[in-house]
Amino acid sequence: MKLLIRVLGPACAALIAANGRAQEALHERSVQVWLNPGALSYHFDRDKDLRGMNTGVGAELMLAEDHVLAAGTFINSGRKRSHYGAYVWRPLHWQFTDAKVHVGVAVGGFDGYPNYHRGGWFPAALPMFAIEGDRIGVNVFFVPTIANRTNGAISFQFKLRVW
């Protein structure tokens, strides 16, 4: 009996630990849903009368750490309604104590900017990084200045994980 306990004890402990790691890995890979209330933008050209609080509603569907689908609507810096749909590729990751940092690019379509395609849809690629805890996070986007079309900014999109 002692021999059985000596053999099965470590084997059971190893199985329990492996199951815990498997459950943790499954949790890491599960689809996540994040919601956001728009973004706060800090514009590079501080002399223009641009709106910094770009309120709206958006959602992200995180399929995996590297792959996120995003869509939403907000009032843009020119005080017009904008919509967006994007694929976010985040190939770089770092783990800190309670947060993960992801770096990548958002590629998608935007509308609502009168000086760009008369307010119609246009493609864009925005460098970004995300900092995410278990339930709260922030996306940081770098919006380039394109003369007579878009005003450059750093945008902060706070978000809440709901699934």
ZASE-55605 format. One record per residue: residue number from 1; z, x negated, y negated of N, C-alpha, C, O in turn. Coordinates in Angstrom, 2 decimals, padded with zeros to 5 digits, always signed. Layout:
// ZASE-55605
(site NUM (Z X Y) (Z X Y) (Z X Y) (Z X Y))
...
This chain:
// ZASE-55605
(site 1 (+000.00 -000.82 +001.19) (+000.00 +000.00 +000.00) (+000.00 -000.87 -001.26) (-000.72 -000.57 -002.21))
(site 2 (+000.81 -001.94 -001.27) (+000.84 -002.83 -002.43) (-000.53 -003.46 -002.65) (-000.96 -003.61 -003.79))
(site 3 (-001.21 -003.82 -001.56) (-002.54 -004.40 -001.68) (-003.51 -003.38 -002.30) (-004.33 -003.74 -003.15))
(site 4 (-003.41 -002.13 -001.88) (-004.25 -001.07 -002.42) (-004.01 -000.89 -003.92) (-004.96 -000.74 -004.69))
(site 5 (-002.74 -000.91 -004.35) (-002.40 -000.78 -005.76) (-002.92 -001.98 -006.54) (-003.43 -001.84 -007.65))
(site 6 (-002.80 -003.18 -005.95) (-003.29 -004.39 -006.61) (-004.80 -004.34 -006.83) (-005.29 -004.82 -007.85))
(site 7 (-005.52 -003.78 -005.89) (-006.98 -003.71 -005.98) (-007.41 -002.54 -006.86) (-008.25 -002.69 -007.75))
(site 8 (-006.83 -001.36 -006.61) (-007.25 -000.16 -007.34) (-006.74 -000.14 -008.78) (-007.41 +000.41 -009.65))
(site 9 (-005.57 -000.72 -009.05) (-005.02 -000.70 -010.41) (-005.97 -001.31 -011.43) (-006.34 -000.63 -012.39))
(site 10 (-006.39 -002.57 -011.24) (-007.35 -003.17 -012.19) (-008.70 -002.45 -012.18) (-009.33 -002.32 -013.23))
(site 11 (-009.14 -001.99 -011.02) (-010.42 -001.28 -010.95) (-010.36 +000.02 -011.76) (-011.29 +000.34 -012.49))
(site 12 (-009.25 +000.77 -011.63) (-009.09 +002.00 -012.41) (-009.01 +001.69 -013.90) (-009.60 +002.40 -014.72))
(site 13 (-008.28 +000.66 -014.26) (-008.18 +000.28 -015.67) (-009.55 -000.08 -016.23) (-009.88 +000.29 -017.36))
(site 14 (-010.35 -000.81 -015.45) (-011.69 -001.18 -015.89) (-012.58 +000.05 -016.04) (-013.36 +000.14 -016.99))
(site 15 (-012.46 +001.01 -015.12) (-013.25 +002.24 -015.21) (-012.84 +003.07 -016.44) (-013.69 +003.62 -017.13))
(site 16 (-011.55 +003.15 -016.70) (-011.07 +003.89 -017.87) (-011.57 +003.23 -019.15) (-012.02 +003.92 -020.07))
(site 17 (-011.50 +001.92 -019.22) (-011.99 +001.20 -020.40) (-013.49 +001.38 -020.56) (-013.98 +001.60 -021.67))
(site 18 (-014.24 +001.29 -019.46) (-015.69 +001.46 -019.52) (-016.04 +002.88 -019.96) (-016.96 +003.07 -020.75))
(site 19 (-015.29 +003.88 -019.46) (-015.52 +005.25 -019.87) (-015.25 +005.43 -021.37) (-015.99 +006.13 -022.05))
(site 20 (-014.20 +004.79 -021.86) (-013.90 +004.86 -023.29) (-015.02 +004.26 -024.13) (-015.40 +004.83 -025.15))
(site 21 (-015.54 +003.11 -023.70) (-016.66 +002.49 -024.43) (-017.91 +003.35 -024.34) (-018.66 +003.45 -025.31))
(site 22 (-018.15 +003.97 -023.18) (-019.31 +004.84 -023.02) (-019.19 +006.06 -023.93) (-020.17 +006.47 -024.55))
(site 23 (-018.00 +006.65 -024.02) (-017.78 +007.80 -024.90) (-017.98 +007.40 -026.36) (-018.58 +008.14 -027.14))
(site 24 (-017.47 +006.22 -026.72) (-017.63 +005.72 -028.09) (-019.12 +005.49 -028.39) (-019.58 +005.84 -029.47))
(site 25 (-019.86 +004.89 -027.46) (-021.28 +004.65 -027.66) (-022.04 +005.97 -027.77) (-022.95 +006.10 -028.58))
(site 26 (-021.66 +006.98 -026.95) (-022.29 +008.28 -027.02) (-022.04 +008.91 -028.38) (-022.94 +009.49 -028.97))
(site 27 (-020.80 +008.79 -028.89) (-020.47 +009.32 -030.22) (-021.29 +008.62 -031.29) (-021.75 +009.27 -032.23))
(site 28 (-021.47 +007.32 -031.17) (-022.24 +006.55 -032.15) (-023.69 +007.00 -032.18) (-024.32 +007.02 -033.24))
(site 29 (-024.23 +007.37 -031.02) (-025.65 +007.73 -030.92) (-025.92 +009.20 -031.21) (-027.08 +009.59 -031.34))
(site 30 (-024.89 +010.02 -031.31) (-025.12 +011.44 -031.50) (-025.72 +011.72 -032.86) (-025.50 +010.98 -033.82))
(site 31 (-026.49 +012.79 -032.92) (-027.11 +013.20 -034.18) (-026.01 +013.58 -035.17) (-025.03 +014.22 -034.80))
(site 32 (-026.19 +013.19 -036.42) (-025.23 +013.51 -037.47) (-025.94 +014.26 -038.59) (-027.12 +014.04 -038.85))
(site 33 (-025.21 +015.15 -039.25) (-025.73 +015.88 -040.40) (-024.83 +015.59 -041.59) (-023.61 +015.75 -041.53))
(site 34 (-025.44 +015.14 -042.69) (-024.73 +014.83 -043.93) (-025.29 +015.72 -045.03) (-026.50 +015.96 -045.08))
(site 35 (-024.43 +016.21 -045.93) (-024.85 +016.99 -047.09) (-024.47 +016.26 -048.37) (-023.47 +015.54 -048.41))
(site 36 (-025.28 +016.46 -049.43) (-024.98 +015.83 -050.71) (-025.23 +016.80 -051.86) (-026.03 +017.73 -051.72))
(site 37 (-024.54 +016.61 -052.99) (-024.70 +017.48 -054.15) (-025.66 +016.91 -055.22) (-025.47 +017.17 -056.41))
(site 38 (-026.65 +016.15 -054.81) (-027.54 +015.49 -055.77) (-027.14 +014.05 -055.95) (-026.64 +013.42 -055.01))
(site 39 (-027.35 +013.51 -057.14) (-027.07 +012.09 -057.35) (-026.64 +011.82 -058.79) (-026.89 +012.61 -059.70))
(site 40 (-025.98 +010.70 -058.96) (-025.65 +010.18 -060.29) (-026.57 +008.99 -060.52) (-026.67 +008.11 -059.67))
(site 41 (-027.24 +008.97 -061.68) (-028.19 +007.90 -061.96) (-027.78 +007.10 -063.18) (-027.41 +007.66 -064.22))
(site 42 (-027.84 +005.79 -063.04) (-027.62 +004.89 -064.17) (-028.99 +004.31 -064.52) (-029.53 +003.49 -063.78))
(site 43 (-029.54 +004.74 -065.66) (-030.89 +004.33 -066.06) (-030.89 +002.97 -066.76) (-029.98 +002.65 -067.53))
(site 44 (-031.93 +002.19 -066.47) (-032.05 +000.87 -067.06) (-032.32 +000.95 -068.56) (-031.80 +000.13 -069.33))
(site 45 (-033.13 +001.92 -068.98) (-033.42 +002.11 -070.40) (-032.37 +003.06 -070.98) (-032.51 +004.28 -070.88))
(site 46 (-031.34 +002.51 -071.57) (-030.21 +003.30 -072.07) (-030.52 +004.00 -073.39) (-029.73 +004.83 -073.84))
(site 47 (-031.66 +003.69 -074.03) (-032.01 +004.30 -075.32) (-032.67 +005.67 -075.18) (-032.75 +006.42 -076.16))
(site 48 (-033.13 +006.01 -073.99) (-033.77 +007.30 -073.78) (-032.71 +008.35 -073.48) (-031.65 +008.03 -072.94))
(site 49 (-033.00 +009.58 -073.82) (-032.08 +010.70 -073.55) (-032.34 +011.22 -072.13) (-032.92 +012.29 -071.95))
(site 50 (-031.89 +010.45 -071.14) (-032.13 +010.82 -069.74) (-030.87 +011.39 -069.11) (-029.76 +010.95 -069.39))
(site 51 (-031.07 +012.36 -068.28) (-029.96 +013.02 -067.58) (-029.46 +012.09 -066.48) (-030.25 +011.62 -065.65))
(site 52 (-028.17 +011.83 -066.46) (-027.59 +010.97 -065.44) (-026.99 +011.73 -064.28) (-026.86 +011.18 -063.19))
(site 53 (-026.60 +012.99 -064.51) (-026.04 +013.81 -063.44) (-027.15 +014.69 -062.89) (-027.47 +015.73 -063.46))
(site 54 (-027.71 +014.28 -061.78) (-028.85 +014.96 -061.18) (-028.38 +015.88 -060.05) (-028.57 +015.59 -058.87))
(site 55 (-027.77 +016.99 -060.44) (-027.17 +017.92 -059.48) (-028.23 +018.62 -058.64) (-029.36 +018.85 -059.09))
(site 56 (-027.85 +018.96 -057.44) (-028.74 +019.66 -056.53) (-028.09 +019.81 -055.17) (-026.86 +019.88 -055.07))
(site 57 (-028.89 +019.86 -054.15) (-028.39 +019.92 -052.78) (-029.38 +019.20 -051.88) (-030.59 +019.35 -052.01))
(site 58 (-028.83 +018.41 -050.96) (-029.68 +017.66 -050.04) (-029.01 +017.54 -048.69) (-027.80 +017.72 -048.55))
(site 59 (-029.81 +017.23 -047.69) (-029.29 +017.07 -046.33) (-029.96 +015.88 -045.67) (-031.12 +015.56 -045.93))
(site 60 (-029.20 +015.24 -044.80) (-029.71 +014.13 -043.99) (-029.45 +014.45 -042.53) (-028.38 +014.94 -042.17))
(site 61 (-030.43 +014.17 -041.71) (-030.29 +014.28 -040.28) (-030.41 +012.87 -039.73) (-031.51 +012.32 -039.65))
(site 62 (-029.28 +012.29 -039.34) (-029.29 +010.92 -038.82) (-029.55 +010.99 -037.32) (-028.69 +011.41 -036.55))
(site 63 (-030.74 +010.56 -036.92) (-031.12 +010.59 -035.52) (-030.56 +009.39 -034.77) (-030.24 +009.48 -033.58))
(site 64 (-030.44 +008.28 -035.48) (-029.87 +007.03 -034.97) (-029.52 +006.20 -036.20) (-029.90 +006.55 -037.31))
(site 65 (-028.79 +005.11 -036.00) (-028.41 +004.28 -037.16) (-029.61 +003.85 -037.99) (-029.53 +003.75 -039.21))
(site 66 (-030.72 +003.59 -037.32) (-031.92 +003.10 -038.01) (-032.79 +004.21 -038.59) (-033.62 +003.93 -039.46))
(site 67 (-032.64 +005.44 -038.13) (-033.60 +006.50 -038.43) (-032.93 +007.76 -038.98) (-032.11 +008.40 -038.31))
(site 68 (-033.31 +008.11 -040.22) (-032.72 +009.27 -040.89) (-033.85 +010.09 -041.52) (-034.78 +009.54 -042.10))
(site 69 (-033.76 +011.41 -041.40) (-034.65 +012.32 -042.10) (-033.85 +012.96 -043.23) (-032.71 +013.37 -043.02))
(site 70 (-034.45 +013.05 -044.42) (-033.73 +013.57 -045.58) (-034.62 +014.55 -046.34) (-035.83 +014.38 -046.40))
(site 71 (-034.00 +015.58 -046.92) (-034.72 +016.55 -047.75) (-033.74 +017.16 -048.73) (-032.54 +017.23 -048.47))
(site 72 (-034.28 +017.62 -049.87) (-033.40 +018.27 -050.84) (-034.10 +018.61 -052.13) (-035.32 +018.46 -052.26))
(site 73 (-033.30 +019.06 -053.08) (-033.78 +019.42 -054.40) (-032.70 +019.05 -055.42) (-031.51 +019.06 -055.10))
(site 74 (-033.12 +018.72 -056.64) (-032.17 +018.32 -057.68) (-032.82 +018.47 -059.04) (-034.04 +018.59 -059.15))
(site 75 (-032.01 +018.47 -060.08) (-032.51 +018.44 -061.45) (-032.67 +016.96 -061.81) (-031.69 +016.22 -061.84))
(site 76 (-033.90 +016.54 -062.08) (-034.15 +015.11 -062.30) (-033.74 +014.67 -063.71) (-033.28 +015.47 -064.52))
(site 77 (-033.93 +013.40 -063.98) (-033.49 +012.81 -065.24) (-034.23 +013.36 -066.45) (-033.73 +013.28 -067.58))
(site 78 (-035.42 +013.94 -066.22) (-036.18 +014.57 -067.29) (-035.89 +016.06 -067.41) (-036.60 +016.78 -068.10))
(site 79 (-034.83 +016.52 -066.73) (-034.37 +017.90 -066.77) (-035.34 +018.89 -066.13) (-035.43 +020.05 -066.55))
(site 80 (-036.06 +018.45 -065.12) (-036.98 +019.29 -064.35) (-036.52 +019.35 -062.90) (-035.87 +018.43 -062.41))
(site 81 (-036.85 +020.44 -062.22) (-036.52 +020.59 -060.81) (-037.42 +019.69 -059.97) (-038.64 +019.71 -060.12))
(site 82 (-036.82 +018.89 -059.10) (-037.55 +018.03 -058.17) (-037.17 +018.39 -056.74) (-036.09 +018.90 -056.47))
(site 83 (-038.10 +018.11 -055.85) (-037.88 +018.28 -054.40) (-038.24 +016.96 -053.74) (-039.02 +016.17 -054.29))
(site 84 (-037.69 +016.72 -052.58) (-038.05 +015.50 -051.84) (-037.94 +015.72 -050.35) (-037.19 +016.57 -049.88))
(site 85 (-038.69 +014.95 -049.63) (-038.61 +014.86 -048.18) (-038.87 +013.40 -047.85) (-039.82 +012.82 -048.36))
(site 86 (-038.04 +012.80 -047.00) (-038.19 +011.36 -046.76) (-037.75 +010.98 -045.35) (-036.93 +011.64 -044.71))
(site 87 (-038.32 +009.90 -044.91) (-037.87 +009.20 -043.70) (-037.17 +007.94 -044.21) (-037.72 +007.20 -045.02))
(site 88 (-035.97 +007.71 -043.72) (-035.21 +006.53 -044.14) (-035.10 +005.58 -042.94) (-034.55 +005.94 -041.90))
(site 89 (-035.61 +004.40 -043.12) (-035.52 +003.36 -042.09) (-034.48 +002.36 -042.53) (-034.62 +001.73 -043.58))
(site 90 (-033.41 +002.21 -041.72) (-032.28 +001.34 -042.06) (-032.08 +000.32 -040.93) (-031.22 +000.51 -040.07))
(site 91 (-032.85 -000.75 -040.93) (-032.77 -001.68 -039.80) (-031.62 -002.68 -039.86) (-031.32 -003.31 -038.84))
(site 92 (-030.97 -002.84 -041.01) (-029.90 -003.82 -041.13) (-028.54 -003.12 -041.19) (-028.39 -002.13 -041.92))
(site 93 (-027.57 -003.61 -040.43) (-026.26 -002.95 -040.34) (-025.14 -003.98 -040.33) (-025.26 -005.06 -039.75))
(site 94 (-024.03 -003.62 -040.98) (-022.81 -004.41 -040.93) (-021.65 -003.45 -040.75) (-021.63 -002.36 -041.32))
(site 95 (-020.68 -003.86 -039.97) (-019.47 -003.07 -039.76) (-018.31 -003.74 -040.49) (-018.02 -004.92 -040.27))
(site 96 (-017.66 -002.98 -041.35) (-016.43 -003.45 -042.00) (-015.30 -002.60 -041.44) (-015.54 -001.73 -040.60))
(site 97 (-014.11 -002.82 -041.87) (-012.96 -002.16 -041.27) (-013.20 -000.70 -040.91) (-013.25 -000.35 -039.74))
(site 98 (-013.36 +000.14 -041.90) (-013.54 +001.56 -041.65) (-014.90 +002.07 -042.09) (-015.11 +003.28 -042.12))
(site 99 (-015.81 +001.20 -042.42) (-017.10 +001.65 -042.94) (-018.24 +000.82 -042.37) (-018.08 -000.34 -041.98))
(site 100 (-019.39 +001.45 -042.33) (-020.62 +000.77 -041.93) (-021.52 +000.68 -043.15) (-021.55 +001.59 -043.97))
(site 101 (-022.24 -000.43 -043.26) (-023.21 -000.61 -044.33) (-024.59 -000.70 -043.66) (-024.79 -001.47 -042.72))
(site 102 (-025.53 +000.09 -044.18) (-026.90 +000.12 -043.67) (-027.83 -000.22 -044.83) (-027.63 +000.26 -045.94))
(site 103 (-028.84 -001.05 -044.58) (-029.81 -001.41 -045.62) (-031.20 -001.11 -045.11) (-031.54 -001.39 -043.96))
(site 104 (-032.02 -000.54 -046.00) (-033.38 -000.22 -045.60) (-034.21 +000.32 -046.74) (-034.04 -000.07 -047.89))
(site 105 (-035.10 +001.25 -046.40) (-036.01 +001.83 -047.38) (-036.22 +003.31 -047.06) (-036.34 +003.71 -045.90))
(site 106 (-036.27 +004.13 -048.13) (-036.59 +005.55 -048.00) (-038.06 +005.71 -048.38) (-038.47 +005.30 -049.46))
(site 107 (-038.85 +006.31 -047.50) (-040.27 +006.52 -047.75) (-040.53 +008.02 -047.65) (-040.24 +008.65 -046.63))
(site 108 (-041.07 +008.59 -048.73) (-041.30 +010.02 -048.69) (-042.10 +010.54 -049.85) (-042.81 +009.79 -050.52))
(site 109 (-041.97 +011.84 -050.07) (-042.67 +012.50 -051.15) (-041.70 +013.14 -052.11) (-040.64 +013.63 -051.72))
(site 110 (-042.07 +013.13 -053.40) (-041.24 +013.69 -054.47) (-042.14 +014.52 -055.38) (-043.35 +014.29 -055.44))
(site 111 (-041.56 +015.47 -056.08) (-042.30 +016.19 -057.11) (-041.39 +016.42 -058.31) (-040.24 +015.99 -058.32))
(site 112 (-041.94 +017.10 -059.34) (-041.12 +017.48 -060.48) (-041.10 +016.52 -061.65) (-040.31 +016.70 -062.57))
(site 113 (-041.94 +015.50 -061.65) (-042.01 +014.55 -062.76) (-043.32 +014.81 -063.51) (-044.38 +014.40 -063.03))
(site 114 (-043.28 +015.48 -064.67) (-044.49 +015.91 -065.37) (-045.49 +014.79 -065.69) (-046.69 +015.04 -065.73))
(site 115 (-045.02 +013.57 -065.90) (-045.92 +012.47 -066.22) (-046.54 +011.83 -064.98) (-047.34 +010.91 -065.10))
(site 116 (-046.17 +012.30 -063.83) (-046.69 +011.73 -062.59) (-047.34 +012.85 -061.78) (-046.64 +013.74 -061.29))
(site 117 (-048.64 +012.82 -061.64) (-049.41 +013.85 -060.93) (-049.12 +015.26 -061.48) (-049.10 +016.24 -060.73))
(site 118 (-048.88 +015.33 -062.80) (-048.61 +016.61 -063.49) (-047.49 +017.40 -062.83) (-047.54 +018.63 -062.76))
(site 119 (-046.50 +016.71 -062.35) (-045.35 +017.36 -061.71) (-045.54 +017.61 -060.23) (-044.62 +018.09 -059.57))
(site 120 (-046.72 +017.29 -059.71) (-046.99 +017.52 -058.29) (-046.39 +016.43 -057.40) (-045.71 +015.52 -057.88))
(site 121 (-046.67 +016.55 -056.13) (-046.11 +015.62 -055.14) (-046.76 +014.24 -055.24) (-047.95 +014.11 -055.52))
(site 122 (-045.95 +013.23 -055.01) (-046.44 +011.85 -054.97) (-045.61 +011.07 -053.96) (-044.44 +011.39 -053.74))
(site 123 (-046.20 +010.04 -053.33) (-045.45 +009.23 -052.37) (-044.62 +008.18 -053.10) (-044.96 +007.74 -054.20))
(site 124 (-043.52 +007.78 -052.47) (-042.67 +006.73 -053.04) (-041.92 +006.02 -051.92) (-041.64 +006.60 -050.87))
(site 125 (-041.61 +004.76 -052.17) (-040.77 +003.97 -051.27) (-039.65 +003.39 -052.13) (-039.90 +002.67 -053.09))
(site 126 (-038.42 +003.70 -051.77) (-037.26 +003.26 -052.56) (-036.34 +002.39 -051.71) (-035.84 +002.84 -050.68))
(site 127 (-036.10 +001.15 -052.12) (-035.10 +000.34 -051.42) (-033.74 +001.02 -051.54) (-033.42 +001.62 -052.57))
(site 128 (-032.95 +000.93 -050.49) (-031.66 +001.60 -050.52) (-030.66 +000.93 -049.58) (-031.02 +000.14 -048.71))
(site 129 (-029.38 +001.27 -049.82) (-028.36 +000.95 -048.83) (-027.38 +002.10 -048.78) (-027.24 +002.86 -049.74))
(site 130 (-026.70 +002.23 -047.66) (-025.73 +003.30 -047.47) (-024.42 +002.69 -046.99) (-024.41 +001.74 -046.21))
(site 131 (-023.33 +003.25 -047.47) (-022.00 +002.90 -047.00) (-021.43 +004.19 -046.42) (-021.32 +005.19 -047.13))
(site 132 (-021.05 +004.16 -045.14) (-020.59 +005.38 -044.48) (-019.29 +005.16 -043.72) (-019.14 +004.21 -042.96))
(site 133 (-018.36 +006.07 -043.97) (-017.15 +006.14 -043.16) (-017.35 +007.22 -042.12) (-018.49 +007.62 -041.85))
(site 134 (-016.27 +007.70 -041.53) (-016.39 +008.75 -040.53) (-016.93 +010.04 -041.13) (-017.77 +010.71 -040.51))
(site 135 (-016.48 +010.41 -042.32) (-016.84 +011.70 -042.92) (-017.45 +011.63 -044.32) (-018.13 +012.57 -044.74))
(site 136 (-017.22 +010.54 -045.04) (-017.78 +010.45 -046.39) (-018.61 +009.17 -046.51) (-018.40 +008.20 -045.79))
(site 137 (-019.57 +009.22 -047.43) (-020.43 +008.06 -047.63) (-021.14 +008.12 -048.96) (-020.97 +009.06 -049.73))
(site 138 (-021.92 +007.10 -049.21) (-022.73 +007.04 -050.43) (-024.04 +006.32 -050.11) (-024.04 +005.29 -049.43))
(site 139 (-025.14 +006.87 -050.61) (-026.44 +006.20 -050.57) (-026.68 +005.63 -051.96) (-026.40 +006.29 -052.96))
(site 140 (-027.20 +004.44 -052.02) (-027.55 +003.83 -053.30) (-029.04 +003.50 -053.25) (-029.49 +002.74 -052.40))
(site 141 (-029.79 +004.09 -054.19) (-031.24 +003.91 -054.26) (-031.61 +003.13 -055.51) (-030.96 +003.26 -056.54))
(site 142 (-032.63 +002.32 -055.41) (-033.17 +001.58 -056.55) (-034.51 +002.20 -056.91) (-035.49 +002.07 -056.18))
(site 143 (-034.55 +002.89 -058.06) (-035.76 +003.57 -058.53) (-036.46 +002.64 -059.53) (-035.87 +002.28 -060.55))
(site 144 (-037.70 +002.26 -059.25) (-038.39 +001.34 -060.16) (-038.87 +002.06 -061.43) (-039.09 +003.27 -061.43))
(site 145 (-039.02 +001.29 -062.49) (-039.64 +001.80 -063.70) (-041.15 +001.70 -063.53) (-041.68 +000.63 -063.23))
(site 146 (-041.84 +002.82 -063.71) (-043.31 +002.83 -063.69) (-043.72 +003.41 -065.03) (-043.49 +004.59 -065.31))
(site 147 (-044.33 +002.57 -065.86) (-044.65 +002.94 -067.25) (-045.29 +004.32 -067.35) (-046.26 +004.61 -066.64))
(site 148 (-044.76 +005.15 -068.22) (-045.25 +006.50 -068.49) (-045.20 +007.44 -067.29) (-045.88 +008.47 -067.28))
(site 149 (-044.41 +007.08 -066.26) (-044.32 +007.94 -065.08) (-042.89 +008.17 -064.63) (-042.43 +009.31 -064.54))
(site 150 (-042.17 +007.09 -064.36) (-040.78 +007.23 -063.92) (-039.91 +006.23 -064.68) (-040.37 +005.17 -065.09))
(site 151 (-038.67 +006.60 -064.86) (-037.69 +005.76 -065.52) (-036.81 +005.10 -064.46) (-036.22 +005.78 -063.63))
(site 152 (-036.73 +003.77 -064.50) (-035.97 +003.03 -063.52) (-034.49 +003.34 -063.58) (-033.93 +003.58 -064.65))
(site 153 (-033.85 +003.32 -062.40) (-032.42 +003.63 -062.32) (-031.85 +003.13 -061.00) (-032.58 +002.81 -060.06))
(site 154 (-030.55 +003.09 -060.98) (-029.81 +002.96 -059.73) (-029.16 +004.32 -059.54) (-028.43 +004.79 -060.41))
(site 155 (-029.43 +004.95 -058.40) (-028.89 +006.29 -058.14) (-027.88 +006.25 -057.00) (-028.08 +005.61 -055.97))
(site 156 (-026.79 +006.96 -057.23) (-025.69 +007.04 -056.27) (-025.63 +008.47 -055.74) (-025.43 +009.42 -056.50))
(site 157 (-025.81 +008.61 -054.44) (-025.81 +009.92 -053.81) (-024.61 +010.00 -052.86) (-024.64 +009.45 -051.76))
(site 158 (-023.56 +010.68 -053.30) (-022.37 +010.83 -052.48) (-022.62 +011.90 -051.43) (-023.33 +012.87 -051.70))
(site 159 (-022.06 +011.71 -050.24) (-022.37 +012.63 -049.16) (-021.17 +012.87 -048.25) (-020.23 +012.07 -048.17))
(site 160 (-021.24 +014.01 -047.56) (-020.17 +014.44 -046.66) (-020.79 +014.74 -045.30) (-021.78 +015.48 -045.20))
(site 161 (-020.20 +014.17 -044.26) (-020.70 +014.45 -042.90) (-020.11 +015.78 -042.43) (-018.89 +015.96 -042.43))
(site 162 (-020.98 +016.69 -042.05) (-020.54 +018.01 -041.59) (-020.76 +018.23 -040.10) (-020.29 +019.22 -039.54))
(site 163 (-021.47 +017.30 -039.46) (-021.68 +017.42 -038.01) (-021.74 +016.04 -037.41) (-021.92 +015.89 -036.20))
